[in-house]
Amino acid sequence: MKPAFSLILIAVLVAMSAPACGSQPAEPTESPISDVDRENWAFRSLQRPHVPQRHGDSRAVNVVDRFIEAELQTRQLEFAPEADRRTLLRRLTLDLWGLPPTREEIIAFECDGRSDAYEQVVERLLSSPRYGEHTAQAWLDLARFAETDGFEHDQVRPVAYRYRDWVIAAFNSDMPYDRFVQLQLAGDLIEPDAQGTHIATAFCVSGPDMPDLNSQQERKHRLLNEMTGTIGSVLLGLTIGCAECHDHKYDSISQADFYRLRAFFTTSLHVDANKPVTTLRLNDNDDGKAFNYLMIRGDWQRPGNAVNPGFVRVANLSQRQPNPAESRLARRELAEWMTDADANPLAVRVIVNRVWQSHFGKGLVQTSSDFGSMGFEPSNAELLDWLASEFVTQRWSLKHLHRLLVTSAAYRQASRPADESEQASQSWFARRELDPNAEYLSFFPRRRMAAEVIRDSLFAVSDSLNPQQGGPGVRPPLPRELVSTLIKGQWEPSRKSEDALRRSIYIFARRNLRYPLFAEFDRPAANSSCAARGASTTATQSLYLLNSNVAYDAARRLAAQVLSGASREECEILDDVAWRVLGRPAKSHEQDRWSQFLQKQRSLVQEESSSRQIVAGSARDESKTCDELVLTDLCLALLNSSEFLFIE
C-alpha cells in the first residue's frame, strides 16, 4: 500500500469515527452491574441492624456501646475504666472546640454533682460558635480549600473565604447534612433566588486551577476531571478518579461512569482566561442539548462516544437516572440522589464514618475515602449501619451524631492506667496485647493534636487568642527567608497585629506556601482532597516548637500573664502555669524540679546579663525582668511536653 493512500485512508477512518455535528452518537456499551458486583458490603441497601442485648455487668451508656461491647466479648476484652473528669473535659473540649478548657471550666465540672453534668458540658460545647470553627477544618481538608489557584503563579481568589465562612456557619447552625451536600452540588439551582446559596457550590471548584493555560478548553477538561474525582471520593467514598482514562481496575466503575458523573457539571462550569472560577452557575443560553463525550484514554483532544448525565451505577440501588427532558437541572437531580439513603446508601455511610474518625482517630472503615474493594472493611459493620440509619432517622443532624459518640462509654474510657501499680500495668499490658491499636476500642486511642489545634492552644493558654470570626484570610508575619521563595507581594502581613492571633482556620490558605507550623505538623497542602491526615514524628517538629517565634511569643505572653497582678509565692506561680498548660495543679515532685530549673536559669541570666547576652539570645528580651525571662523558659518547655501536645 502506497504511503499517500495510507494517509488518506487513515484520515477517512478518523473522520468516520468522529462525533457528527447535529446528531448524538450512541452511549458507550458496557457490561451491566450484576448482583456479584454489589456483594461488597458498601453497596448493600441500608438496613437498621438488631441491637445486641445488654449483659449483667454491661457498662453501656447508649446503643453505640452495646455494639462495641458485643465485639469486645468475642475477643475476651472489656471497656477500660472511665477517665477522670479532668481528662474527659480536656479531651471533649479539644475534640469539639479545638481548644483546651480553662482552669475555671475544669474546676466547675469537677464540682458539678448533677447526674447529667457531662451531658450538660457536651451541650454547651456544641452550642458555641467555636464548635463550627473547629469541625469545619476537616471538611475544608476534604474540599481541598485554599484561597489561591496553585501552580506557578498561585493567583489569589479574592472571595474564596466566603465558602469557608459558609461551611462554619452551616456546622454551627446544624444544617442537615443532606441539605449541606445538596447546596454544595446545586445551590444555585435549588434556591436560585436565595442570597448566598451559590457560594456553597464553591466546593466543586475549590481545587487547583491554571487560569493562564493556553487552551481554555484543556483547562475546563482538567477542572471537570478533578471535580469529578473529588466528588466521588468525598461524597461516595469511591476512587472514581481512577476511571478517568480506563475502566477501574478493581471496582465496578467504568470509564463511562466517570464521564456520566462529569456530565452533570459541563454546562455549569464556565472558564475565562486569567480569571479564577469561584462557583458553578447555570448558563441561561444553554439549551441543555450539549453533548458530553467520553475522552479516549482521558485525552481532552480525543472525544469518543457521547454520554448523558448519569448516576454511578454500582452505587445506584434505585436504578433510576436523570430525566433527559430536565437536562438543564440535572445537577439538582444529582444532589437529590446523592442524599437519598435508599437509592444510594454510600453517602450516609461515608459521612458517619468520617465523624467517627474525628473522635477516635480512625474510622470504622480506616480508608475513609475508599469504600471499594481495595479499601479496609469496617471493624464493626453492624455498628456502622446502625449509626447510618440513626443519622437519617435524626434528620441528618451532625450535632446529634457528635453527641451520640462523645456521650458513649467507649469515648469516655481512659487511654492509660489510672495508677502506676504493678497490677494496673499488667492488666493494661494484657489489654494492649489483644487490641494493640485500639481497633476494637478496649481503651481510648491517644493521639496528637492537629496542627491548627496546637497553634490555637498556644494562644489560648496564654490568653491571647483573638476571637474575631469570619472575613478574608489573615497573614501573620513569616520568616523573611520563607517569603523570599515567593513572587514579590504574595505574602503581605496583615496590618493589624491582633490579626496574627486569630484562630488558625482564618489564616490565609496559600497553596504554594503552607504556614510553617502547619507544614511541620501534617496539615495537607490543599492540592487534593485529604481524608485523613498523617501523624508524623520528626526532629524538626521539636526544633520548631522550641525555636519558633510562634511558640516563644506564646510562652512569653503566658509568663507575663502569670506574673501580672499581686505578688505570689513561687509555688502558686508554678501551680498557675500547670493549670493553664496541663489543665491540672503541679505535683509536688514537679514543683521541686521546676523550682530548681528556675534557679539555674536565673543564675545563667545574671551571669550573662553583664555582657548583654540574654539567655533567649534576642534583643527583644532585654527589657524583660529576670523572673519573666526564666519563667518564659519554663513555659516554653511545658508547651513542648507530650502532655500538652497529646489528647489523652
VOGU-3710 file (C-alpha; in Angstrom, 3 decimals, decimal comma):
1> mkpafslili> 0,000/0,000/0,000  1,386/3,372/-1,009  2,186/5,864/1,827  -0,037/8,596/0,335  -3,021/6,237/0,057  -2,407/5,055/3,639  -2,593/8,608/4,948  -5,829/9,250/3,040  -7,369/6,031/4,398  -6,424/6,925/7,973
11> avlvamsapa> -7,926/10,399/7,588  -11,183/8,910/6,278  -11,379/6,420/9,148  -10,756/9,154/11,736  -13,422/11,347/10,159  -15,906/8,462/10,195  -15,241/7,771/13,874  -15,545/11,425/14,995  -18,832/12,628/16,530  -21,111/14,064/13,877
21> cgsqpaepte> -22,407/17,600/14,263  -26,109/17,845/14,999  -26,659/14,164/15,843  -25,945/12,481/19,139  -23,755/9,354/18,956  -24,828/6,301/20,895  -23,878/5,806/24,530  -20,815/3,595/25,067  -21,522/-0,090/25,533  -20,575/-1,603/28,887
31> spisdvdren> -21,326/-4,638/30,980  -24,371/-4,314/33,258  -23,920/-4,180/37,031  -24,644/-7,626/38,455  -25,534/-8,868/41,930  -21,948/-10,056/42,244  -20,718/-6,503/41,672  -22,805/-5,378/44,648  -21,566/-8,076/47,018  -19,232/-5,522/48,576
41> wafrslqrph> -20,688/-4,503/51,970  -20,620/-0,808/50,993  -23,127/-1,218/48,135  -25,785/-3,151/50,050  -29,038/-1,459/50,950  -29,071/0,271/54,314  -30,850/-1,776/56,987  -31,144/-0,968/60,694  -29,382/-3,859/62,467  -30,702/-5,563/65,586
51> vpqrhgdsra> -29,157/-4,015/68,723  -27,206/-6,516/70,880  -28,627/-7,346/74,296  -27,108/-5,895/77,455  -25,341/-8,379/79,724  -25,342/-8,256/83,510  -22,196/-6,199/84,092  -22,583/-4,043/80,984  -21,188/-0,506/81,123  -23,071/0,570/78,018
61> vnvvdrfiea> -24,380/4,133/78,143  -26,075/4,092/74,744  -26,601/1,834/71,729  -23,108/2,547/70,389  -21,636/0,827/73,444  -23,833/-2,248/73,032  -22,388/-2,947/69,598  -18,830/-2,356/70,814  -19,272/-4,475/73,941  -20,618/-7,353/71,860
71> elqtrqlefa> -17,486/-7,215/69,704  -15,214/-6,947/72,744  -16,811/-10,023/74,329  -16,000/-12,157/71,306  -12,349/-11,173/71,794  -12,336/-11,644/75,570  -11,976/-7,922/76,143  -13,904/-5,266/78,055  -14,025/-1,499/78,306  -11,170/0,205/80,131
81> peadrrtllr> -12,093/2,193/83,273  -13,608/5,628/82,697  -11,136/8,505/82,501  -11,119/11,072/85,299  -13,128/14,253/84,864  -10,158/16,485/84,063  -9,023/14,175/81,284  -12,563/13,857/79,951  -13,164/17,592/79,828  -9,846/18,276/78,127
91> rltldlwglp> -10,473/15,518/75,564  -14,008/16,700/74,897  -13,138/20,393/74,598  -10,214/19,732/72,274  -12,384/17,447/70,126  -15,361/19,800/69,792  -13,681/23,208/70,031  -10,059/22,576/69,140  -9,124/24,472/72,319  -8,163/23,391/75,862
101> ptreeiiafe> -10,560/24,063/78,764  -9,789/26,823/81,250  -8,995/26,257/84,912  -12,405/27,622/85,863  -14,190/25,238/83,484  -12,283/22,239/84,842  -12,987/23,085/88,480  -16,667/23,778/87,734  -17,029/20,389/86,034  -15,258/18,569/88,863
111> cdgrsdayeq> -17,571/20,193/91,409  -20,769/19,621/89,408  -22,697/16,927/91,248  -25,553/16,622/88,754  -26,055/13,197/87,188  -26,060/14,786/83,729  -23,090/17,101/84,310  -21,139/15,572/81,420  -24,085/15,810/79,037  -24,553/19,465/80,005
121> vverllsspr> -20,939/20,176/79,053  -21,490/18,481/75,687  -24,483/20,739/75,008  -22,520/23,843/75,996  -19,703/22,963/73,628  -21,986/22,072/70,708  -23,886/25,357/71,022  -20,763/27,539/70,824  -19,526/29,117/67,553  -16,127/27,629/68,391
131> ygehtaqawl> -17,590/24,223/67,504  -18,097/25,217/63,871  -14,699/26,895/63,645  -13,031/23,651/64,667  -15,111/20,978/62,937  -15,188/22,886/59,630  -11,462/22,306/59,113  -11,926/18,581/58,458  -14,438/19,391/55,729  -12,131/22,015/54,230
141> dlarfaetdg> -9,431/19,320/54,052  -11,830/17,172/52,054  -12,853/20,122/49,870  -9,138/20,933/49,152  -9,956/24,505/50,153  -7,418/27,246/49,552  -7,525/30,934/48,685  -5,173/30,704/45,708  -5,035/28,777/42,421  -1,773/26,942/42,943
151> fehdqvrpva> 0,781/26,145/40,249  3,444/28,653/39,210  1,642/31,972/39,679  -0,630/30,878/42,545  -3,076/33,718/41,919  -5,320/34,863/44,766  -9,027/34,015/44,806  -10,329/37,183/46,498  -13,707/35,818/47,621  -12,773/32,208/48,387
161> yryrdwviaa> -13,053/32,872/52,117  -16,833/33,137/51,748  -17,047/29,385/51,214  -15,010/28,761/54,371  -17,339/31,038/56,341  -20,366/29,310/54,810  -19,125/25,894/55,989  -18,501/27,199/59,525  -21,981/28,734/59,661  -23,559/25,534/58,336
171> fnsdmpydrf> -21,947/23,436/61,063  -22,834/25,918/63,799  -26,480/26,020/62,722  -26,550/22,209/62,445  -27,684/22,379/58,841  -28,912/18,863/57,957  -26,114/17,059/56,142  -28,325/16,149/53,183  -29,077/19,847/52,696  -25,397/20,679/53,237
181> vqlqlagdli> -24,431/18,360/50,373  -27,273/19,393/48,084  -26,394/23,085/48,288  -22,745/22,373/47,516  -23,681/20,440/44,398  -26,575/22,575/43,170  -27,283/25,504/45,476  -27,726/27,834/42,507  -30,499/25,573/41,159  -32,189/24,570/44,412
191> epdaqgthia> -32,518/28,113/45,760  -31,708/30,365/42,788  -33,136/33,479/44,435  -31,756/32,929/47,946  -28,858/35,154/48,906  -25,558/33,331/49,235  -26,612/29,793/48,274  -24,427/29,896/45,169  -21,410/30,284/47,482  -21,844/26,668/48,563
201> tafcvsgpdm> -21,087/25,424/45,033  -17,509/26,620/45,528  -16,969/23,126/46,959  -16,944/21,792/43,406  -14,328/24,246/42,119  -12,055/24,657/45,159  -9,246/22,593/43,646  -6,077/23,862/41,910  -6,506/25,752/38,646  -4,392/27,237/35,840
211> pdlnsqqerk> -6,278/30,313/34,552  -3,386/31,242/32,256  -3,329/27,901/30,436  -3,013/28,416/26,673  -6,050/26,287/25,915  -9,098/27,192/27,979  -10,760/24,036/26,664  -7,984/21,957/28,209  -8,320/23,962/31,419  -12,026/23,168/31,612
221> hrllnemtgt> -11,293/19,486/30,953  -8,802/19,395/33,837  -11,154/21,200/36,205  -14,030/18,869/35,387  -11,912/15,767/35,894  -10,522/16,988/39,212  -14,011/17,961/40,359  -15,467/14,581/39,398  -12,786/12,613/41,215  -13,177/14,762/44,326
231> igsvllglti> -16,966/14,422/44,433  -16,614/10,672/44,064  -14,109/10,278/46,888  -15,580/12,850/49,312  -19,280/12,070/48,988  -19,301/8,444/47,812  -16,056/7,149/49,269  -15,051/5,729/45,885  -11,858/6,266/43,880  -13,810/7,301/40,799
241> gcaechdhky> -10,858/9,334/39,547  -9,142/6,040/38,672  -11,671/5,628/35,830  -10,699/8,845/34,046  -8,603/7,065/31,416  -9,927/3,482/31,553  -12,329/1,285/33,459  -11,484/0,994/37,170  -9,045/-1,878/37,716  -10,619/-3,111/40,961
251> dsisqadfyr> -14,111/-1,653/41,423  -17,152/-1,919/39,154  -16,773/1,640/37,872  -16,472/2,069/34,120  -14,859/4,944/32,288  -18,352/5,821/31,089  -19,464/6,072/34,744  -16,761/8,689/35,291  -17,797/10,798/32,310  -21,518/10,429/33,068
261> lraffttslh> -20,871/11,862/36,531  -18,732/14,593/34,969  -21,534/15,434/32,539  -23,649/16,878/35,365  -21,252/19,836/35,523  -20,156/20,569/31,957  -22,832/23,193/31,257  -22,353/24,922/34,617  -18,582/25,336/34,648  -17,514/28,486/32,822
271> vdankpvttl> -13,891/29,475/32,376  -12,482/32,847/31,395  -8,825/33,358/30,612  -6,782/34,584/33,582  -9,839/34,631/35,880  -10,432/32,236/38,776  -13,519/30,017/38,843  -15,320/30,694/42,132  -18,726/28,959/41,867  -20,910/26,979/39,481
281> rlndnddgka> -23,636/28,763/37,573  -26,188/27,651/35,017  -25,726/29,126/31,553  -29,047/30,683/30,546  -28,052/30,430/26,877  -27,524/26,680/27,107  -30,467/24,716/25,709  -29,372/21,599/27,576  -28,574/19,625/24,415  -24,808/19,978/24,502
291> fnylmirgdw> -23,055/16,656/24,030  -20,708/15,248/26,615  -18,105/12,795/25,474  -16,045/10,009/26,919  -12,462/11,122/26,325  -10,367/8,313/24,888  -7,617/7,499/27,408  -8,527/10,738/29,181  -7,188/12,887/26,317  -9,230/16,074/26,000
301> qrpgnavnpg> -8,447/16,210/22,265  -9,847/12,712/21,596  -13,623/12,675/22,227  -15,231/9,265/21,870  -18,805/8,162/22,459  -21,329/10,633/23,799  -22,560/10,309/27,378  -25,509/11,820/29,205  -25,502/12,776/32,887  -25,949/9,615/34,929
311> fvrvanlsqr> -25,524/8,271/38,455  -22,694/5,881/39,324  -24,288/2,538/38,511  -22,766/0,323/41,192  -23,912/2,749/43,919  -27,327/3,365/42,374  -29,650/0,854/44,038  -32,764/2,592/42,694  -31,651/2,130/39,066  -33,239/5,495/38,243
321> qpnpaesrla> -31,420/8,014/36,067  -31,832/11,762/35,458  -34,718/12,879/33,289  -33,280/13,872/29,868  -36,068/16,437/29,484  -34,731/18,267/32,535  -31,071/18,190/31,499  -30,556/21,846/32,453  -31,467/20,928/36,036  -29,595/17,615/36,104
331> rrelaewmtd> -27,286/18,787/38,893  -30,288/19,172/41,161  -31,242/15,564/40,439  -27,689/14,511/41,280  -27,879/16,380/44,589  -31,152/14,653/45,454  -29,868/11,195/44,503  -26,620/11,735/46,400  -28,570/12,231/49,639  -31,242/9,566/49,119
341> adanplavrv> -30,194/6,834/51,552  -32,484/4,277/49,897  -31,200/4,910/46,389  -27,580/5,481/47,422  -26,558/4,222/50,892  -22,893/5,055/50,307  -23,061/8,773/51,071  -24,568/8,336/54,535  -22,138/5,538/55,473  -19,225/7,709/54,367
351> ivnrvwqshf> -20,104/10,777/56,456  -20,930/8,733/59,572  -17,534/7,084/59,259  -15,822/10,475/58,930  -17,443/11,770/62,127  -16,373/8,593/63,937  -12,824/9,187/62,702  -12,837/12,722/64,124  -13,354/11,382/67,660  -11,485/8,081/67,681
361> gkglvqtssd> -8,549/8,871/65,398  -9,558/6,451/62,642  -12,845/5,412/61,123  -14,746/2,181/61,497  -13,563/1,955/57,887  -9,933/3,050/58,064  -9,799/4,039/54,374  -12,402/6,747/54,809  -12,409/7,856/51,156  -12,164/4,353/49,688
371> fgsmgfepsn> -15,068/2,038/50,453  -14,245/-0,033/47,367  -12,653/-3,449/47,095  -9,136/-2,148/47,815  -10,201/-0,336/50,986  -10,490/-1,732/54,505  -13,639/-3,499/55,584  -15,381/-1,973/58,624  -14,168/-3,132/62,017  -17,830/-3,220/63,090
381> aelldwlase> -20,131/-3,271/60,066  -23,348/-3,545/62,091  -22,442/-0,507/64,185  -21,663/1,495/61,037  -25,037/0,650/59,525  -26,904/1,356/62,762  -25,227/4,765/63,014  -26,041/5,499/59,368  -29,672/4,516/59,909  -29,861/6,577/63,114
391> fvtqrwslkh> -28,293/9,549/61,323  -31,004/9,503/58,654  -33,748/8,993/61,259  -32,471/12,047/63,143  -32,800/14,194/60,018  -29,126/14,067/59,095  -28,092/16,049/62,180  -24,319/16,159/62,623  -24,629/17,553/66,140  -26,822/14,596/67,118
401> lhrllvtsaa> -24,172/12,242/65,764  -21,362/14,016/67,631  -23,476/13,977/70,797  -24,158/10,256/70,446  -20,478/9,400/70,057  -18,959/11,620/72,749  -21,502/10,565/75,380  -20,782/6,861/74,830  -18,856/4,802/77,376  -16,425/3,922/74,580
411> yrqasrpade> -15,450/7,574/74,223  -15,150/8,109/77,979  -12,585/5,350/78,510  -9,113/6,005/79,859  -6,205/5,919/77,436  -3,719/4,641/80,033  -3,697/3,034/83,506  -5,092/5,204/86,287  -2,108/4,425/88,510  1,384/3,017/88,133
421> seqasqswfa> 0,863/-0,066/90,295  2,141/-3,410/89,045  -1,362/-4,862/88,925  -2,705/-1,991/86,814  0,278/-2,180/84,469  -0,097/-5,935/83,959  -3,819/-5,598/83,253  -3,141/-2,853/80,727  -0,358/-4,846/79,079  -2,733/-7,800/78,606
431> rreldpnaey> -5,316/-5,476/77,065  -2,787/-3,991/74,648  -1,673/-7,449/73,544  -5,209/-8,317/72,409  -6,053/-4,889/70,987  -2,727/-3,103/70,341  -4,093/-0,252/68,199  -7,484/0,172/69,904  -9,153/-1,131/66,751  -11,923/-2,664/68,876
441> lsffprrrma> -11,943/0,230/71,377  -10,965/-1,611/74,529  -9,365/1,718/75,530  -9,371/5,266/74,197  -6,742/5,812/71,463  -4,357/8,581/72,447  -3,426/10,934/69,607  -1,527/14,153/68,928  -3,335/17,426/68,377  -3,821/18,602/64,806
451> aevirdslfa> -1,597/21,452/63,619  -4,317/24,092/63,975  -5,208/22,874/67,463  -1,574/23,165/68,560  -1,346/26,767/67,370  -4,733/27,794/68,766  -3,944/26,131/72,094  -0,642/28,015/72,327  -2,589/31,254/72,086  -5,451/30,101/74,314
461> vsdslnpqqg> -3,290/29,145/77,304  -1,507/32,498/77,067  -4,888/34,260/76,992  -4,061/35,968/73,700  -6,353/34,238/71,186  -8,303/36,745/69,091  -11,952/35,528/68,956  -12,900/37,529/65,841  -14,883/35,422/63,374  -15,098/35,311/59,590
471> gpgvrpplpr> -13,775/37,522/56,830  -10,807/37,358/54,442  -7,860/35,212/55,439  -5,242/36,906/57,606  -1,496/36,785/57,005  0,678/36,562/60,128  4,319/37,633/59,765  6,561/34,902/58,362  10,363/34,479/58,318  11,966/36,560/55,594
481> elvstlikgq> 13,805/33,597/54,087  10,497/31,769/53,633  8,662/34,662/51,992  11,622/35,235/49,657  10,759/31,980/47,862  7,514/33,546/46,605  6,809/36,012/43,836  7,046/39,528/45,276  3,991/40,632/47,223  2,424/37,194/47,629
491> wepsrkseda> 2,534/37,351/51,434  1,944/40,857/52,728  1,413/40,583/56,525  -1,924/41,841/57,828  -1,777/45,433/59,051  -3,428/44,753/62,411  -1,089/42,953/64,795  -4,033/41,294/66,561  -4,954/39,520/63,314  -1,897/37,314/63,776
501> lrrsiyifar> -3,580/35,916/66,897  -6,808/34,791/65,230  -7,817/31,138/65,021  -5,897/29,011/62,551  -8,881/28,397/60,289  -8,762/32,103/59,371  -5,110/32,103/58,262  -4,806/32,801/54,541  -4,546/29,427/52,792  -1,944/29,742/50,036
511> rnlryplfae> -1,267/26,579/48,070  2,388/27,308/47,325  3,254/28,298/50,894  1,972/26,497/53,942  2,181/28,250/57,284  5,369/26,746/58,848  3,701/25,213/61,915  1,050/23,635/59,692  3,663/22,194/57,366  5,589/20,688/60,290
521> fdrpaanssc> 2,522/19,066/61,830  0,999/17,411/58,778  -1,618/19,826/57,505  -2,214/18,919/53,819  -1,205/21,275/51,027  -4,780/21,512/49,589  -3,738/20,288/46,150  -6,075/17,315/46,504  -8,752/16,080/48,872  -7,378/14,801/52,188
531> aargasttat> -9,477/12,205/54,038  -7,125/11,611/56,959  -4,000/13,489/57,971  -0,747/11,775/58,764  0,736/11,834/62,245  4,468/12,050/61,669  7,070/12,336/64,401  10,174/14,235/63,315  13,060/16,067/64,925  12,125/19,280/63,124
541> qslyllnsnv> 8,786/19,380/64,959  10,562/19,653/68,301  13,040/22,146/66,889  10,195/24,284/65,569  8,273/24,372/68,851  11,437/25,182/70,782  12,765/27,903/68,491  9,927/29,472/66,501  8,600/32,927/67,281  5,079/31,484/67,494
551> aydaarrlaa> 5,903/29,173/70,406  8,337/31,550/72,124  5,941/34,501/71,985  3,155/32,325/73,401  5,444/31,279/76,262  6,441/34,900/76,869  2,829/36,066/76,964  1,934/33,204/79,282  4,745/34,120/81,688  3,684/37,770/81,659
561> qvlsgasree> 0,073/36,775/82,384  1,058/34,585/85,318  3,328/37,247/86,827  0,867/40,099/86,394  -1,163/41,307/89,340  -0,412/40,795/93,020  2,841/39,229/94,175  2,607/35,482/94,846  4,726/32,670/96,212  6,696/30,659/93,673
571> ceilddvawr> 4,638/27,527/94,370  1,456/29,428/93,463  3,028/30,696/90,259  4,080/27,177/89,247  0,617/25,877/90,061  -0,924/28,562/87,859  1,353/27,613/84,946  0,451/23,931/85,320  -3,268/24,680/85,347  -3,040/26,821/82,221
581> vlgrpakshe> -0,844/24,468/80,178  -1,668/20,989/81,501  -5,125/21,503/82,948  -4,177/20,354/86,439  -2,202/21,513/89,502  1,525/20,863/89,665  2,550/17,721/91,530  4,942/18,032/94,463  7,906/16,481/92,637  7,214/18,751/89,651
591> qdrwsqflqk> 7,217/21,784/91,936  10,687/20,788/93,155  12,112/20,148/89,681  10,635/23,292/88,162  11,851/25,414/91,070  15,385/24,066/90,590  15,152/24,799/86,861  14,113/28,407/87,524  17,013/28,895/89,920  19,526/27,605/87,373
601> qrslvqeess> 18,072/29,848/84,689  18,286/32,875/86,998  21,971/32,188/87,554  22,583/31,993/83,818  20,710/35,231/83,165  22,622/37,064/85,881  25,981/35,760/84,642  25,407/36,755/81,053  23,442/39,964/81,535  26,677/41,831/82,256
611> srqivagsar> 27,780/41,176/78,677  24,244/41,933/77,450  23,823/38,383/76,147  20,429/37,364/77,359  19,804/33,620/77,522  16,998/33,759/74,980  19,504/35,319/72,588  17,403/38,209/71,340  17,344/41,948/71,908  13,582/41,701/72,343
621> desktcdelv> 14,222/40,199/75,816  16,428/42,931/77,211  13,506/44,885/78,650  12,094/41,859/80,459  12,682/41,141/84,112  14,807/38,210/85,151  11,760/36,442/86,639  9,796/36,827/83,430  12,666/35,523/81,318  13,227/32,377/83,349
631> ltdlclalln> 9,508/31,670/83,666  9,235/32,052/79,886  11,796/29,262/79,528  9,775/27,009/81,816  6,552/27,789/79,975  8,241/27,021/76,659  9,395/23,656/77,991  5,882/22,747/79,153  4,364/23,828/75,834  6,688/21,276/74,236
641> sseflfie> 5,620/18,455/76,553  3,683/15,414/75,333  1,059/16,061/77,993  0,240/19,384/76,336  0,506/18,198/72,720  -1,488/14,965/73,000  -5,172/14,246/73,542  -5,374/11,580/76,217
//
